[in-house]
Amino acid sequence: TDAELDAFDVVCRRLAGFNPRVASEWVDGYLTALAAGPRAVQLDEAVVRMVGDDFERTFADPDDAAQARLALGARMKVLGQHLDPQALLDDPESLRLQPLVSLWDEAAREDLVRNQGVSAAAAAAMTTGALWAEGFFDALLEFESDWQPPADADEAAREVFAELLAQVSVLMLPEDHAEFKAHVERGWKDHLPTREDLLDEACIAIQDLRLWWLDHAPRPAPRRVEPTPGRNDPCPCGSGRKYKKCHGKGA
């Protein structure tokens, strides 16, 4: 709802007072990565890994902290719904993910320079989706062990995984970057994409990543179960008594 989005934005703005890298768009990208990953990350772990003790410093009052958690949790819930595997499987071509990003054009950049005192160089670096993608990849670095493809993933699966990530990372590149040009030439042969086109492409890639993890979920390590001794065997505790007379009573 609009009220939930406003509350989310307020939380992010307050966190930015202690952590300058925090912005609503960056946080949304970070939480999107957690929603797309191979395991369910709980809110408290997400907050600690994302901003460390800055959350407690910002929201020292328990009631204030509880409201902040509600706002962040509400956004995590929505992102989880956007990336719900069953919904994605039912309609894999549909764009479900709706990121919180600022749309930048020349007029918006000029406004930054003219009215907000931002340098021309800093304004030129403001591109649609870049800060959101930065948050996404900051989460991947923080949860690096989670985001390693499983050992049994074959080469083809790893190539798909890398290409999907590349479709997100291109949002952080300037248009004169060699990798940006190569991406556009490889994937957009019919027309030059706008930044909004690339953002949509990145969102579809993240939806595909969610399904990729569904197919390549890390398998838990096998648990070794020791065989139960026979009732008349010596008890493994070393007492010298038969199992049925010792730890096997009632078995």
CORCOR-V291495 format. One record per backbone hydrogen bond with DSSP energy under -0.5 kcal/mol. CO is the residue of the C=O (numbers start at 1). NH is the residue of the N-H. E is the energy in kcal/mol with one decimal. If there is no record, write none. Layout:
[[CO NH E] [CO NH E]]
//
This chain:
[[1 5 -2.3] [2 6 -2.5] [3 7 -2.3] [4 8 -2.4] [5 9 -2.3] [6 10 -2.3] [7 11 -2.2] [8 12 -2.1] [9 13 -2.4] [10 14 -2.3] [11 15 -2.3] [12 16 -1.8] [13 17 -0.5] [14 17 -1.2] [15 18 -1.6] [15 19 -2.1] [19 22 -2.0] [23 27 -2.9] [24 28 -2.4] [25 29 -2.1] [26 30 -2.3] [27 31 -2.9] [28 32 -1.9] [29 33 -1.8] [30 34 -1.5] [31 35 -2.1] [32 36 -1.7] [33 37 -0.7] [34 37 -0.6] [39 41 -0.6] [40 42 -0.5] [42 46 -2.4] [43 47 -2.7] [44 48 -2.2] [45 49 -2.5] [46 50 -2.0] [47 51 -2.7] [47 52 -0.5] [48 52 -1.8] [51 54 -1.9] [52 55 -0.8] [53 57 -2.0] [54 58 -2.1] [55 59 -2.8] [58 60 -0.6] [61 65 -2.8] [62 66 -2.2] [63 67 -2.0] [64 68 -2.0] [65 69 -2.4] [66 70 -2.0] [67 71 -2.0] [68 72 -2.3] [69 73 -3.1] [70 74 -2.2] [71 75 -1.5] [72 76 -2.3] [73 77 -2.3] [74 78 -2.0] [75 79 -2.5] [76 80 -2.1] [77 81 -1.8] [78 82 -2.5] [79 83 -1.9] [81 84 -1.3] [84 88 -2.2] [85 89 -2.6] [86 90 -2.2] [87 91 -1.5] [89 92 -0.5] [91 94 -1.5] [94 96 -0.9] [97 99 -0.5] [99 101 -1.0] [102 104 -0.6] [102 129 -0.5] [105 109 -2.1] [106 110 -2.6] [107 111 -1.9] [108 112 -1.5] [109 113 -1.9] [110 114 -2.9] [111 115 -2.6] [111 116 -0.7] [112 116 -1.1] [112 118 -2.0] [119 123 -2.5] [120 124 -2.3] [121 125 -1.1] [123 126 -1.5] [125 127 -0.9] [127 130 -1.8] [129 133 -2.6] [130 134 -2.1] [131 135 -2.1] [132 136 -2.0] [133 137 -2.4] [134 138 -2.1] [135 139 -1.8] [136 140 -1.6] [137 141 -1.9] [138 142 -2.1] [139 143 -2.5] [141 144 -1.1] [143 146 -0.8] [143 147 -1.4] [145 148 -0.8] [147 149 -0.5] [150 153 -2.0] [154 158 -2.1] [155 159 -2.2] [156 160 -2.0] [157 161 -2.3] [158 162 -2.5] [159 163 -2.3] [160 164 -2.4] [161 165 -1.9] [162 166 -2.1] [163 167 -1.7] [164 168 -0.7] [165 168 -0.9] [165 169 -2.7] [166 170 -1.7] [168 171 -1.6] [169 172 -1.8] [170 173 -1.5] [174 177 -1.8] [177 181 -2.4] [178 182 -2.5] [179 183 -2.3] [180 184 -2.3] [181 185 -2.5] [182 186 -2.1] [183 187 -2.6] [184 188 -2.3] [194 198 -2.1] [195 199 -2.0] [196 200 -2.3] [197 201 -2.4] [198 202 -2.3] [199 203 -2.2] [200 204 -2.4] [201 205 -2.2] [202 206 -2.2] [203 207 -2.1] [204 208 -2.4] [205 209 -2.2] [206 210 -2.1] [207 211 -1.6] [208 212 -2.4] [209 213 -2.5] [210 214 -1.1] [211 215 -1.6] [212 216 -1.5] [222 224 -0.6] [223 225 -0.5] [224 226 -0.6] [230 233 -1.5] [231 244 -2.4] [233 243 -3.2] [235 238 -1.9] [241 235 -2.8] [242 245 -1.2] [242 246 -0.7] [243 246 -1.1] [243 248 -2.7] [246 249 -1.4] [248 251 -2.3]]
//
